[in-house]
Amino acid sequence: MNDPRDRVDIDGIPDPSDGSRENRGGDGTDESRRFIMIWFRCCHAYGRLTRNRAGTHYDGRCPRCASPVSVRIGRGGTDRRMFEAR
């Protein structure tokens, strides 16, 4: 059984147990939650790029210096989920 005393809330991380639309990633489908992981060499940090609404790119920023990164989604795609940004 889950004990509510064991729960820790962290700012910026949604609570999936509350069932809100915002925390399910938009419309709650897997499509709306797609992301890729990026190693940002500029600041030696990991981050996520989320898929844009049009489904043409993954967009995001370095979590430390806020440098923008955009990755085009090509035909056929790839099975890789981890990439590196220079």
Sequence and secondary structure as in RCSB ss.txt:
>XXXX:A:sequence
MNDPRDRVDIDGIPDPSDGSRENRGGDGTDESRRFIMIWFRCCHAYGRLTRNRAGTHYDGRCPRCASPVSVRIGR
GGTDRRMFEAR
>XXXX:A:secstr
   GGG    TTS  GGG  TGGGTSSSSGGGG EEEEEETTTTEEEEEEE TTSSEEEEE TTT  EEEEE  T
T  S  EEEE 
